[in-house]
Amino acid sequence: MSELKALLFDVDGTLADTEKDGHRVAFNRAFADAGLDWDWTPELYGQLLAVTGGKERMRYYLSDFNPEFEAPADLDEFVRGLHAAKTEHYTRMLGEGAIPLRPGVRRLLEEVRDAGLRMAVVTTTTPANVEALLTHAIELGAMDWFEVIAAGDIVPAKKPAPDIYTWAMNEMDLTSADCIAFEDSRNGILSSCGAGLKTIITTNDYTRDDDFSEAVIVLDQMGEPNQPFSVLAGDAGGVTHLDLNLVRRLHST
């Protein structure tokens, strides 16, 4: 078995619980600014999460949930404009400290960094959203903690396609045997496992009932020494929070 060299992290739902009280709220604010009466409730947003990527999610909403909407002639430009406005609202919320990291995330990132292992972000969200989260939830310069930021439209096919993980590993000159992935959703694990990666799952409110049968372990969170995780599937070997030793063991199994 290859030595663990790099940890590859999804962002939304994995590093921070961004969906229900972050992206969803930002979308609704952008819709209101544009004079639209669209209201993405928490329940509706859970259905829309079947599609990855904000622009793609809006097109899915129009085709499957609001087909009577009279779309403008240039739908692509309309969607891009709404998405840009949503990103402004989202980054503003991050700047206000409204979206913290999930339990255990910063501790694990710091431990990995101190150990000299390599890290990458692998996500469908935009680079601007990644930078806003890392800068406001960790520190200025936190983008530099990650060797590669694989985000947004950098590959045409988004998760569940494996392309974004394959791209990141190619950029780092690594193979799947050298890495482990961190995800939170069915689309995410289909992407990471499709790229040949062992995957650790931390669930959230939207994904706790997803099929994660391919994961090496499924946790409700990364946990802290005084805030233990719950193991939903797999074997943590008696450990109560996700640290680098456990990550290495899971990679070697």
KETOR-269773 format. One record per atom (N, C-alpha, C): residue in one letter; x, y, z. Coordinates in steps of 0.001 Angstrom, whole numbers, padded with zeros to 6 digits. Example, Ala and Ser with C-alpha at 12.3 -4.5 7.8 and 13.67 -1.06 7.14 Angstrom:
2
res/c1/c2/c3
a/013190/-005690/007800 $
a/012300/-004500/007800 $
a/013200/-003300/007800 $
s/012850/-002250/007080 $
s/013670/-001060/007140 $
s/012900/000030/007870 $
! end
This chain:
253
res/c1/c2/c3
m/000844/-001199/000000 $
m/000000/000000/000000 $
m/000877/001246/000000 $
s/000540/002205/-000851 $
s/001299/003449/-000910 $
s/001162/004250/000376 $
e/002180/005026/000665 $
e/002140/005935/001808 $
e/001169/007069/001517 $
l/000431/007515/002536 $
l/-000467/008652/002378 $
l/000347/009931/002169 $
k/000088/010614/001055 $
k/000820/011828/000726 $
k/-000068/013075/000695 $
a/-001370/012899/000437 $
a/-002225/014078/000269 $
a/-003651/013791/000704 $
l/-004290/014824/001236 $
l/-005691/014764/001636 $
l/-006465/015729/000750 $
l/-007560/015236/000158 $
l/-008337/016004/-000804 $
l/-009720/016282/-000216 $
f/-010052/017567/-000056 $
f/-011258/017952/000677 $
f/-012317/018577/-000219 $
d/-013515/018023/-000153 $
d/-014699/018730/-000619 $
d/-014940/019919/000315 $
v/-015775/020868/-000105 $
v/-016007/022070/000706 $
v/-017416/022094/001297 $
d/-018424/022277/000446 $
d/-019792/022489/000937 $
d/-020327/021237/001619 $
g/-020660/021375/002896 $
g/-021157/020255/003675 $
g/-020062/019457/004341 $
t/-018819/019585/003861 $
t/-017696/018827/004417 $
t/-016855/019705/005339 $
l/-016299/020783/004805 $
l/-015539/021714/005651 $
l/-016472/022587/006491 $
a/-017584/022987/005906 $
a/-018551/023843/006612 $
a/-019957/023440/006193 $
d/-020907/023638/007096 $
d/-022300/023293/006804 $
d/-022921/024466/006056 $
t/-022585/024565/004793 $
t/-022869/025781/004022 $
t/-024204/025777/003298 $
e/-024832/024627/003150 $
e/-025940/024547/002203 $
e/-027225/025223/002691 $
k/-027823/024697/003769 $
k/-029157/025173/004178 $
k/-029155/026627/004595 $
d/-028196/027036/005418 $
d/-028186/028389/005969 $
d/-027166/029297/005296 $
g/-026546/028822/004224 $
g/-025571/029618/003489 $
g/-025982/029811/002046 $
h/-025687/028833/001208 $
h/-025999/028951/-000214 $
h/-027494/029163/-000458 $
r/-028344/028416/000233 $
r/-029794/028545/000023 $
r/-030272/029965/000313 $
v/-029837/030525/001414 $
v/-030233/031885/001782 $
v/-029703/032892/000764 $
a/-028457/032690/000325 $
a/-027863/033594/-000660 $
a/-028610/033533/-001990 $
f/-028999/032340/-002412 $
f/-029816/032219/-003627 $
f/-031108/033016/-003477 $
n/-031807/032840/-002369 $
n/-033083/033531/-002179 $
n/-032917/035047/-002165 $
r/-031818/035525/-001603 $
r/-031575/036972/-001600 $
r/-031311/037478/-003023 $
a/-030590/036696/-003807 $
a/-030341/037087/-005202 $
a/-031633/037082/-006002 $
f/-032490/036098/-005753 $
f/-033775/036061/-006452 $
f/-034610/037291/-006112 $
a/-034657/037653/-004834 $
a/-035420/038825/-004405 $
a/-034877/040094/-005043 $
d/-033551/040223/-005092 $
d/-032935/041391/-005730 $
d/-033359/041511/-007187 $
a/-033546/040371/-007849 $
a/-033901/040366/-009262 $
a/-035400/040472/-009490 $
g/-036160/040632/-008404 $
g/-037612/040763/-008529 $
g/-038327/039457/-008796 $
l/-037672/038334/-008497 $
l/-038280/037019/-008711 $
l/-038980/036560/-007438 $
d/-040064/035836/-007589 $
d/-040810/035344/-006426 $
d/-040398/033923/-006044 $
w/-039236/033493/-006503 $
w/-038768/032144/-006191 $
w/-038368/032066/-004719 $
d/-038790/031006/-004053 $
d/-038423/030796/-002647 $
d/-037969/029356/-002489 $
w/-036665/029176/-002297 $
w/-036124/027837/-002109 $
w/-036170/027502/-000627 $
t/-037201/026768/-000228 $
t/-037340/026339/001158 $
t/-036268/025290/001474 $
p/-036021/025020/002757 $
p/-035051/023965/003091 $
p/-035407/022627/002456 $
e/-036711/022308/002389 $
e/-037122/021029/001821 $
e/-036872/021001/000311 $
l/-037236/022077/-000381 $
l/-037000/022142/-001821 $
l/-035508/022107/-002121 $
y/-034725/022829/-001322 $
y/-033292/022871/-001582 $
y/-032674/021478/-001440 $
g/-033195/020696/-000515 $
g/-032715/019331/-000381 $
g/-032912/018532/-001664 $
q/-034026/018764/-002354 $
q/-034267/018098/-003639 $
q/-033337/018646/-004722 $
l/-033098/019938/-004701 $
l/-032253/020555/-005716 $
l/-030796/020124/-005592 $
l/-030394/019679/-004407 $
l/-029014/019238/-004201 $
l/-028690/017954/-004960 $
a/-029702/017362/-005600 $
a/-029434/016219/-006471 $
a/-028512/016611/-007619 $
v/-028473/017915/-007931 $
v/-027630/018441/-009009 $
v/-026527/019285/-008391 $
t/-025283/019068/-008802 $
t/-024162/019846/-008282 $
t/-023903/021058/-009157 $
g/-023400/022127/-008517 $
g/-023108/023364/-009236 $
g/-024300/024313/-009165 $
g/-024047/025566/-008750 $
g/-025131/026519/-008563 $
g/-025875/026868/-009836 $
k/-025156/027096/-010911 $
k/-025813/027443/-012178 $
k/-026628/026256/-012691 $
e/-026055/025071/-012559 $
e/-026773/023863/-012975 $
e/-028013/023638/-012110 $
r/-027911/023987/-010837 $
r/-029040/023806/-009920 $
r/-030196/024730/-010303 $
m/-029880/025947/-010718 $
m/-030950/026857/-011157 $
m/-031630/026343/-012411 $
r/-030875/025803/-013348 $
r/-031483/025246/-014565 $
r/-032365/024037/-014227 $
y/-031915/023221/-013286 $
y/-032702/022073/-012831 $
y/-034011/022549/-012194 $
y/-033943/023599/-011398 $
y/-035144/024161/-010783 $
y/-036133/024610/-011855 $
l/-035650/025297/-012863 $
l/-036534/025797/-013915 $
l/-037142/024657/-014732 $
s/-036377/023644/-015005 $
s/-036887/022561/-015849 $
s/-037825/021616/-015103 $
d/-037550/021379/-013814 $
d/-038301/020345/-013093 $
d/-039259/020868/-012028 $
f/-039065/022105/-011563 $
f/-039885/022616/-010469 $
f/-040625/023905/-010820 $
n/-040187/024606/-011852 $
n/-040838/025860/-012232 $
n/-040868/025993/-013759 $
p/-041415/024985/-014457 $
p/-041370/024997/-015925 $
p/-042227/026080/-016549 $
e/-043168/026634/-015779 $
e/-044033/027685/-016334 $
e/-043354/029050/-016357 $
f/-042177/029165/-015749 $
f/-041461/030440/-015777 $
f/-041089/030799/-017210 $
e/-041370/032033/-017597 $
e/-041060/032497/-018948 $
e/-039610/032979/-018968 $
a/-038730/032099/-019377 $
a/-037307/032390/-019338 $
a/-036924/033420/-020395 $
p/-035945/034276/-020096 $
p/-035463/035244/-021092 $
p/-034797/034537/-022264 $
a/-034632/035267/-023352 $
a/-034052/034677/-024562 $
a/-032656/034137/-024298 $
d/-031853/034889/-023556 $
d/-030498/034436/-023238 $
d/-030499/033857/-021826 $
l/-030912/032600/-021727 $
l/-031026/031960/-020411 $
l/-029665/031815/-019741 $
d/-028637/031508/-020527 $
d/-027311/031335/-019942 $
d/-026844/032609/-019241 $
e/-027027/033754/-019877 $
e/-026608/035028/-019285 $
e/-027451/035348/-018051 $
f/-028735/035053/-018119 $
f/-029645/035267/-016987 $
f/-029184/034456/-015776 $
v/-028872/033185/-015996 $
v/-028424/032310/-014914 $
v/-027069/032773/-014371 $
r/-026164/033154/-015269 $
r/-024849/033636/-014816 $
r/-024993/034875/-013941 $
g/-025870/035789/-014330 $
g/-026072/036999/-013540 $
g/-026633/036702/-012164 $
l/-027624/035822/-012092 $
l/-028183/035432/-010797 $
l/-027127/034759/-009927 $
h/-026314/033915/-010553 $
h/-025300/033203/-009788 $
h/-024239/034160/-009250 $
a/-023865/035147/-010046 $
a/-022889/036142/-009581 $
a/-023443/036929/-008399 $
a/-024728/037292/-008464 $
a/-025359/038018/-007359 $
a/-025433/037141/-006117 $
k/-025742/035874/-006315 $
k/-025778/034938/-005185 $
k/-024416/034826/-004526 $
t/-023350/034764/-005327 $
t/-022001/034661/-004779 $
t/-021654/035882/-003937 $
e/-022080/037070/-004366 $
e/-021839/038282/-003578 $
e/-022513/038182/-002218 $
h/-023763/037731/-002203 $
h/-024460/037576/-000925 $
h/-023768/036537/-000046 $
y/-023341/035439/-000653 $
y/-022718/034355/000107 $
y/-021397/034801/000724 $
t/-020566/035479/-000049 $
t/-019279/035927/000488 $
t/-019483/036981/001574 $
r/-020522/037786/001443 $
r/-020825/038768/002489 $
r/-021206/038045/003790 $
m/-022005/036987/003678 $
m/-022385/036212/004860 $
m/-021156/035593/005530 $
l/-020234/035100/004712 $
l/-019008/034537/005270 $
l/-018206/035598/006000 $
g/-018135/036787/005411 $
g/-017405/037884/006034 $
g/-017990/038296/007368 $
e/-019287/038063/007537 $
e/-019965/038384/008801 $
e/-019838/037251/009822 $
g/-019133/036176/009434 $
g/-018945/035048/010354 $
g/-020159/034169/010508 $
a/-021047/034205/009519 $
a/-022307/033469/009632 $
a/-022159/031974/009366 $
i/-021027/031558/008785 $
i/-020872/030159/008397 $
i/-019520/029638/008904 $
p/-019462/029094/010116 $
p/-018194/028591/010660 $
p/-017844/027228/010087 $
l/-016609/026808/010306 $
l/-016205/025456/009953 $
l/-016934/024440/010831 $
r/-017083/023234/010323 $
r/-017687/022163/011106 $
r/-016718/021708/012206 $
p/-017238/021078/013250 $
p/-016376/020625/014347 $
p/-015241/019732/013850 $
g/-014043/020017/014330 $
g/-012881/019201/014031 $
g/-012138/019546/012764 $
v/-012734/020381/011911 $
v/-012128/020653/010611 $
v/-010818/021418/010758 $
r/-010849/022530/011475 $
r/-009626/023324/011603 $
r/-008529/022526/012316 $
r/-008901/021802/013353 $
r/-007915/020997/014082 $
r/-007231/020003/013146 $
l/-008018/019298/012304 $
l/-007429/018324/011402 $
l/-006568/019004/010337 $
l/-007047/020111/009774 $
l/-006257/020824/008766 $
l/-004913/021267/009346 $
e/-004913/021775/010562 $
e/-003670/022224/011179 $
e/-002735/021047/011455 $
e/-003302/019916/011875 $
e/-002478/018738/012144 $
e/-001838/018231/010853 $
v/-002604/018190/009779 $
v/-002078/017743/008490 $
v/-000987/018689/008002 $
r/-001246/019974/008135 $
r/-000272/020990/007705 $
r/001019/020869/008516 $
d/000897/020718/009839 $
d/002087/020592/010693 $
d/002890/019340/010370 $
a/002204/018299/009901 $
a/002878/017041/009574 $
a/003537/017085/008199 $
g/003297/018148/007448 $
g/003928/018299/006147 $
g/003262/017531/005020 $
l/002046/017031/005246 $
l/001327/016378/004164 $
l/000698/017432/003242 $
r/000427/017023/002037 $
r/-000137/017941/001047 $
r/-001661/017916/001115 $
m/-002281/019050/000745 $
m/-003734/019156/000770 $
m/-004226/019841/-000495 $
a/-005459/019480/-000883 $
a/-006113/020135/-002008 $
a/-007588/020284/-001701 $
v/-008202/021284/-002306 $
v/-009646/021454/-002309 $
v/-010166/020910/-003628 $
v/-011221/020099/-003544 $
v/-011818/019512/-004752 $
v/-013330/019673/-004632 $
t/-013891/020647/-005360 $
t/-015270/021047/-005130 $
t/-015929/021552/-006402 $
t/-017252/021564/-006391 $
t/-017987/022143/-007512 $
t/-018308/023616/-007285 $
t/-018130/024094/-006057 $
t/-018408/025502/-005793 $
t/-017341/026384/-006437 $
t/-017604/027686/-006535 $
t/-016708/028583/-007260 $
t/-015439/028874/-006460 $
p/-014346/029224/-007143 $
p/-013129/029618/-006420 $
p/-013369/030783/-005460 $
a/-014249/031717/-005847 $
a/-014547/032859/-004970 $
a/-015179/032397/-003666 $
n/-016077/031405/-003739 $
n/-016696/030879/-002526 $
n/-015677/030160/-001643 $
v/-014782/029418/-002274 $
v/-013736/028722/-001517 $
v/-012856/029729/-000781 $
e/-012406/030749/-001498 $
e/-011528/031749/-000890 $
e/-012222/032471/000252 $
a/-013495/032820/000055 $
a/-014231/033523/001108 $
a/-014357/032659/002357 $
l/-014672/031383/002183 $
l/-014813/030509/003344 $
l/-013484/030340/004077 $
l/-012433/029996/003338 $
l/-011145/029733/003992 $
l/-010594/030987/004654 $
t/-010749/032129/003994 $
t/-010209/033380/004530 $
t/-010931/033819/005795 $
h/-012258/033716/005776 $
h/-013033/034214/006921 $
h/-013168/033185/008038 $
a/-013198/031892/007704 $
a/-013394/030876/008737 $
a/-012078/030377/009325 $
i/-010958/030579/008598 $
i/-009655/030149/009130 $
i/-008781/031377/009377 $
e/-008192/031922/008317 $
e/-007336/033101/008466 $
e/-006967/033623/007082 $
l/-006513/034851/007017 $
l/-005960/035366/005773 $
l/-004791/034481/005348 $
g/-004740/034154/004075 $
g/-003674/033299/003594 $
g/-003972/031816/003691 $
a/-005159/031444/004176 $
a/-005472/030020/004322 $
a/-005567/029303/002981 $
m/-005800/030039/001902 $
m/-005793/029406/000572 $
m/-004439/028747/000313 $
d/-003376/029330/000894 $
d/-002025/028802/000659 $
d/-001778/027490/001401 $
w/-002680/027107/002288 $
w/-002546/025816/002950 $
w/-002745/024674/001946 $
f/-003409/024983/000831 $
f/-003795/023967/-000138 $
f/-002970/024126/-001410 $
e/-002337/023044/-001809 $
e/-001474/023070/-002988 $
e/-002276/023320/-004262 $
v/-003484/022764/-004326 $
v/-004347/022887/-005506 $
v/-005747/023260/-005046 $
i/-006369/024209/-005757 $
i/-007774/024535/-005565 $
i/-008489/024117/-006842 $
a/-009085/022940/-006816 $
a/-009844/022440/-007968 $
a/-011307/022789/-007715 $
a/-011802/023809/-008405 $
a/-013113/024359/-008058 $
a/-013859/024841/-009292 $
g/-015183/024897/-009143 $
g/-016023/025531/-010151 $
g/-015997/024831/-011498 $
d/-015808/025640/-012543 $
d/-015909/025141/-013915 $
d/-014567/024699/-014488 $
i/-013635/024323/-013633 $
i/-012290/023968/-014109 $
i/-012321/022705/-014971 $
v/-013331/021853/-014761 $
v/-013597/020732/-015668 $
v/-015061/020822/-016080 $
p/-015408/020438/-017302 $
p/-016795/020561/-017773 $
p/-017775/019688/-017004 $
a/-017388/018452/-016699 $
a/-018285/017505/-016035 $
a/-018080/017574/-014527 $
k/-019102/018023/-013817 $
k/-019002/018171/-012368 $
k/-019385/016875/-011668 $
k/-019164/016852/-010347 $
k/-019567/015683/-009571 $
k/-021039/015362/-009881 $
p/-021390/014097/-010048 $
p/-020705/012865/-009636 $
p/-019631/012344/-010594 $
a/-019357/013051/-011677 $
a/-018244/012642/-012537 $
a/-016936/012713/-011746 $
p/-015988/011850/-012021 $
p/-014726/011841/-011270 $
p/-013718/012872/-011763 $
d/-014061/013630/-012795 $
d/-013094/014474/-013507 $
d/-012351/015455/-012611 $
i/-013056/016066/-011646 $
i/-012430/017101/-010821 $
i/-011351/016487/-009916 $
y/-011594/015282/-009409 $
y/-010574/014600/-008605 $
y/-009393/014177/-009469 $
t/-009688/013662/-010646 $
t/-008613/013260/-011553 $
t/-007741/014454/-011923 $
w/-008388/015583/-012186 $
w/-007651/016810/-012526 $
w/-006740/017220/-011375 $
a/-007269/017216/-010151 $
a/-006475/017633/-008989 $
a/-005268/016728/-008797 $
m/-005467/015429/-008905 $
m/-004345/014510/-008714 $
m/-003308/014667/-009820 $
n/-003762/014911/-011040 $
n/-002811/015158/-012132 $
n/-001978/016404/-011864 $
e/-002629/017450/-011350 $
e/-001912/018684/-011035 $
e/-000855/018458/-009951 $
m/-001130/017538/-009044 $
m/-000217/017255/-007941 $
m/000771/016130/-008268 $
d/000627/015542/-009455 $
d/001468/014428/-009883 $
d/001379/013278/-008880 $
l/000144/012956/-008492 $
l/-000125/011874/-007552 $
l/-001101/010886/-008159 $
t/-001147/009690/-007592 $
t/-002142/008706/-007976 $
t/-003175/008563/-006857 $
s/-004245/007869/-007149 $
s/-005282/007672/-006136 $
s/-004759/006899/-004933 $
a/-003759/006058/-005134 $
a/-003184/005300/-004010 $
a/-002433/006187/-003034 $
d/-002055/007392/-003468 $
d/-001316/008326/-002620 $
d/-002222/009211/-001772 $
c/-003530/009160/-002021 $
c/-004441/010180/-001477 $
c/-005626/009545/-000768 $
i/-006334/010393/-000008 $
i/-007632/010033/000551 $
i/-008533/011246/000417 $
a/-009826/010998/000190 $
a/-010789/012080/-000037 $
a/-011745/012211/001142 $
f/-012283/013428/001280 $
f/-013263/013736/002322 $
f/-014499/014312/001641 $
e/-015637/013659/001848 $
e/-016872/014057/001191 $
e/-018043/014003/002165 $
d/-019207/014453/001690 $
d/-020383/014475/002557 $
d/-021649/014000/001866 $
s/-021594/013709/000552 $
s/-022817/013435/-000198 $
s/-022652/012257/-001136 $
r/-023778/011765/-001641 $
r/-023748/010669/-002605 $
r/-023037/011092/-003885 $
n/-023354/012266/-004412 $
n/-022652/012738/-005604 $
n/-021154/012850/-005352 $
g/-020793/013281/-004158 $
g/-019383/013432/-003828 $
g/-018645/012115/-003811 $
i/-019226/011107/-003169 $
i/-018516/009828/-003087 $
i/-018507/009107/-004428 $
l/-019522/009316/-005244 $
l/-019477/008758/-006597 $
l/-018305/009357/-007376 $
s/-018068/010651/-007170 $
s/-016957/011330/-007843 $
s/-015614/010827/-007338 $
s/-015439/010807/-006019 $
s/-014140/010403/-005463 $
s/-013845/008933/-005720 $
c/-014818/008068/-005504 $
c/-014587/006645/-005743 $
c/-014434/006357/-007231 $
g/-015119/007148/-008057 $
g/-014938/007000/-009494 $
g/-013514/007306/-009929 $
a/-012826/008137/-009137 $
a/-011419/008450/-009396 $
a/-010481/007493/-008668 $
g/-011042/006467/-008034 $
g/-010235/005447/-007382 $
g/-009793/005772/-005976 $
l/-010435/006755/-005334 $
l/-009985/007227/-004028 $
l/-010743/006576/-002875 $
k/-010004/006183/-001842 $
k/-010658/005859/-000583 $
k/-011245/007153/-000022 $
t/-012433/007029/000609 $
t/-013173/008234/000971 $
t/-013733/008151/002380 $
i/-013510/009215/003142 $
i/-014089/009399/004479 $
i/-015302/010313/004327 $
i/-016412/009909/004915 $
i/-017653/010682/004826 $
i/-017994/011291/006178 $
t/-018336/012584/006171 $
t/-018996/013213/007317 $
t/-020343/013717/006817 $
t/-021411/013220/007388 $
t/-022752/013532/006901 $
t/-023229/014877/007427 $
n/-024325/015362/006834 $
n/-025013/016548/007350 $
n/-026518/016321/007246 $
d/-027293/017346/007572 $
d/-028746/017187/007605 $
d/-029317/016724/006271 $
y/-028710/017156/005179 $
y/-029229/016810/003861 $
y/-028772/015443/003369 $
t/-027693/014911/003930 $
t/-027096/013710/003348 $
t/-027068/012503/004272 $
r/-027601/012626/005471 $
r/-027448/011537/006447 $
r/-028073/010224/005972 $
d/-029041/010302/005037 $
d/-029679/009067/004561 $
d/-029149/008619/003205 $
d/-028099/009254/002699 $
d/-027509/008861/001421 $
d/-026834/007486/001531 $
d/-026622/006875/000382 $
d/-025915/005597/000308 $
d/-024415/005865/000284 $
f/-023732/005447/001338 $
f/-022284/005626/001430 $
f/-021579/004278/001568 $
s/-022104/003270/000913 $
s/-021566/001925/001064 $
s/-020118/001811/000594 $
e/-019663/002738/-000251 $
e/-018282/002689/-000742 $
e/-017272/003329/000218 $
a/-017745/004025/001249 $
a/-016853/004776/002137 $
a/-016037/003859/003048 $
v/-014838/004315/003423 $
v/-014046/003554/004392 $
v/-014570/003768/005810 $
i/-015252/004893/006041 $
i/-015933/005143/007305 $
i/-016947/006256/007074 $
v/-018051/006218/007816 $
v/-019082/007260/007746 $
v/-019279/007805/009156 $
l/-019051/009119/009310 $
l/-019149/009792/010599 $
l/-020184/010894/010521 $
d/-020717/011287/011680 $
d/-021639/012423/011667 $
d/-020885/013749/011644 $
q/-019599/013736/011992 $
q/-018744/014924/012005 $
q/-017312/014453/012260 $
m/-016346/015351/012109 $
m/-014965/014975/012422 $
m/-014725/014892/013920 $
g/-015435/015720/014675 $
g/-015357/015650/016122 $
g/-014157/016369/016716 $
e/-014237/016571/018008 $
e/-013169/017162/018807 $
e/-012927/016255/020016 $
p/-011785/016409/020697 $
p/-011550/015584/021887 $
p/-012682/015671/022916 $
n/-013300/016844/023023 $
n/-014407/017010/023972 $
n/-015771/016988/023287 $
q/-015799/016630/022001 $
q/-017043/016576/021230 $
q/-016943/015388/020278 $
p/-017118/014159/020788 $
p/-016860/012955/019988 $
p/-017815/012806/018808 $
f/-017288/012181/017749 $
f/-018145/011879/016614 $
f/-018967/010627/016909 $
s/-019979/010393/016076 $
s/-020708/009132/016067 $
s/-020325/008383/014796 $
v/-019988/007123/014939 $
v/-019639/006291/013790 $
v/-020928/005682/013248 $
l/-021273/006046/012011 $
l/-022494/005557/011384 $
l/-022251/004289/010575 $
a/-021027/004108/010112 $
a/-020630/002877/009409 $
a/-019109/002808/009398 $
g/-018573/001613/009558 $
g/-017127/001447/009581 $
g/-016595/001285/010995 $
d/-015278/001302/011123 $
d/-014615/001026/012403 $
d/-013585/002110/012697 $
a/-013803/002849/013778 $
a/-012866/003895/014192 $
a/-011841/003371/015181 $
g/-011913/002111/015524 $
g/-010919/001528/016422 $
g/-010903/002143/017802 $
g/-012050/002597/018270 $
g/-012131/003173/019600 $
g/-011766/004643/019681 $
v/-011329/005232/018575 $
v/-011000/006657/018546 $
v/-012301/007466/018552 $
t/-012287/008635/019186 $
t/-013512/009415/019341 $
t/-013557/010682/018484 $
h/-012436/011011/017815 $
h/-012433/012153/016901 $
h/-011444/011873/015776 $
l/-011674/012473/014627 $
l/-010866/012186/013444 $
l/-009554/012948/013515 $
d/-008473/012203/013715 $
d/-007144/012809/013705 $
d/-006318/012168/012593 $
l/-005097/012649/012417 $
l/-004279/012173/011310 $
l/-003929/010695/011455 $
n/-003751/010210/012683 $
n/-003459/008788/012879 $
n/-004599/007916/012357 $
l/-005837/008323/012652 $
l/-006977/007562/012159 $
l/-007082/007665/010642 $
v/-006829/008837/010096 $
v/-006856/009010/008635 $
v/-005852/008082/007977 $
r/-004640/008016/008544 $
r/-003610/007121/007974 $
r/-004067/005666/008046 $
r/-004669/005285/009155 $
r/-005118/003893/009293 $
r/-006210/003559/008286 $
l/-007144/004496/008094 $
l/-008220/004274/007132 $
l/-007681/004206/005708 $
h/-006660/004998/005433 $
h/-006041/004968/004100 $
h/-005360/003632/003844 $
s/-004809/003020/004894 $
s/-004039/001789/004730 $
s/-004905/000538/004725 $
t/-006185/000670/005049 $
t/-007059/-000521/005117 $
t/-007419/-001024/003735 $
! end
